[in-house]
Amino acid sequence: MPCPLQVEENAVKPSSPPPPPPQQQQPSSSPDQECSNLQALAQAAAAAAERQQRQEDDVASGTPMPMPMPQPQPTAVALALAATAATAVETGPSATKRRRPRRPIPDERKDEKYWKRRMKNNAAAQR
């Protein structure tokens, strides 16, 4: 089945930004993949042409066009952290936050300094 989207030879190409270098296509790609690739390229070209037209209109009217902020690409670490965060929400904070086991303080070590620290910590915990 032929692709419904046909690329015109005389189509206006945007002057900026330059298109990415063409990637080599695998010989085993299906016609559906080629069609979706053509559609994606056409959408990108249309968006670039629209940005160019808006920029030209803004320059003509004297209004500067704000520069779009580049979107950061997710890295493997970011994706792993996102997966960990999703797991933490599902299982609760105890699964990701490990606490030190309690060690009872013997009575002979509970001097005046110990009780001052405990009072200070208890007051802080109530805030």
C-alpha positions as CSV (number, residue, x, y, z in Angstrom):
1,M,0.0,0.0,0.0
2,P,1.5,3.3,-1.0
3,C,2.1,5.9,1.7
4,P,-0.7,8.6,1.8
5,L,1.9,11.2,2.5
6,Q,4.0,12.2,-0.6
7,V,7.1,14.4,-0.3
8,E,7.1,17.2,-2.8
9,E,10.3,17.9,-4.6
10,N,9.7,21.7,-4.7
11,A,8.7,22.0,-1.0
12,V,10.1,25.0,0.9
13,K,12.9,23.9,3.2
14,P,13.4,25.8,6.4
15,S,16.7,27.8,6.6
16,S,17.2,27.1,10.3
17,P,17.9,24.9,12.2
18,P,19.6,22.5,9.7
19,P,18.0,19.1,9.5
20,P,19.8,16.3,11.2
21,P,22.0,14.1,9.0
22,P,20.1,11.3,7.4
23,Q,20.4,8.0,9.0
24,Q,21.1,4.9,7.0
25,Q,17.9,2.8,6.7
26,Q,18.0,-0.8,7.3
27,P,17.0,-2.9,4.3
28,S,14.5,-4.9,6.3
29,S,12.3,-1.9,7.2
30,S,8.6,-2.4,6.5
31,P,6.5,0.0,4.3
32,D,4.6,1.0,7.4
33,Q,7.8,2.1,9.2
34,E,8.9,4.0,6.1
35,C,5.5,5.8,6.0
36,S,5.6,6.7,9.7
37,N,9.2,8.0,9.2
38,L,8.1,10.1,6.3
39,Q,5.2,11.5,8.3
40,A,7.5,12.3,11.2
41,L,9.9,14.1,8.9
42,A,7.0,16.0,7.3
43,Q,5.7,17.1,10.7
44,A,9.2,18.2,11.8
45,A,9.6,20.2,8.5
46,A,6.2,21.8,9.0
47,A,7.0,22.8,12.6
48,A,10.3,24.2,11.5
49,A,8.6,26.2,8.7
50,E,6.1,27.5,11.2
51,R,8.8,28.6,13.6
52,Q,10.6,30.3,10.8
53,Q,7.5,32.2,9.7
54,R,6.7,33.3,13.3
55,Q,10.3,34.5,13.7
56,E,10.1,36.5,10.5
57,D,6.7,37.9,11.6
58,D,8.2,38.9,15.0
59,V,11.2,40.5,13.4
60,A,8.9,42.5,11.1
61,S,6.8,43.7,14.0
62,G,9.8,44.4,16.2
63,T,8.8,41.9,18.9
64,P,11.7,39.5,19.7
65,M,10.8,35.9,19.7
66,P,11.9,34.0,22.8
67,M,14.3,31.2,22.2
68,P,13.0,27.8,23.0
69,M,14.7,26.0,25.8
70,P,16.3,22.7,24.8
71,Q,14.7,19.7,26.5
72,P,17.1,17.5,28.3
73,Q,17.3,13.9,27.0
74,P,16.7,11.3,29.7
75,T,19.8,9.3,30.5
76,A,20.0,5.8,31.8
77,V,20.6,7.1,35.3
78,A,17.6,9.4,35.2
79,L,15.4,6.6,33.9
80,A,16.7,4.3,36.7
81,L,16.0,7.0,39.3
82,A,12.5,7.5,37.9
83,A,11.8,3.8,38.1
84,T,13.1,3.7,41.6
85,A,11.0,6.7,42.6
86,A,7.9,5.0,41.1
87,T,8.7,1.8,43.1
88,A,9.1,3.8,46.3
89,V,5.7,5.4,45.9
90,E,4.1,2.0,45.4
91,T,5.9,0.2,48.3
92,G,6.3,3.1,50.7
93,P,9.3,4.9,52.1
94,S,10.6,2.0,54.2
95,A,11.6,0.1,51.1
96,T,14.1,2.8,49.9
97,K,15.2,4.4,53.2
98,R,17.2,2.1,55.4
99,R,17.5,3.0,59.1
100,R,20.2,2.0,61.4
101,P,19.1,-0.6,63.9
102,R,18.4,0.7,67.4
103,R,21.2,0.1,70.0
104,P,20.0,0.6,73.6
105,I,22.2,2.9,75.6
106,P,23.2,1.3,78.9
107,D,22.1,3.1,82.1
108,E,25.7,3.7,83.2
109,R,26.3,5.9,80.0
110,K,23.2,8.1,80.6
111,D,24.9,11.1,82.3
112,E,23.9,14.8,82.3
113,K,25.2,15.3,78.8
114,Y,23.1,12.4,77.4
115,W,19.9,13.8,79.0
116,K,20.6,17.4,77.6
117,R,21.0,15.9,74.1
118,R,17.8,13.9,74.5
119,M,15.8,17.0,75.6
120,K,17.2,19.0,72.7
121,N,16.4,16.2,70.2
122,N,12.8,15.8,71.6
123,A,12.2,19.5,71.4
124,A,13.4,19.5,67.8
125,A,11.2,16.5,66.9
126,Q,8.1,18.4,68.2
127,R,8.7,21.3,65.9
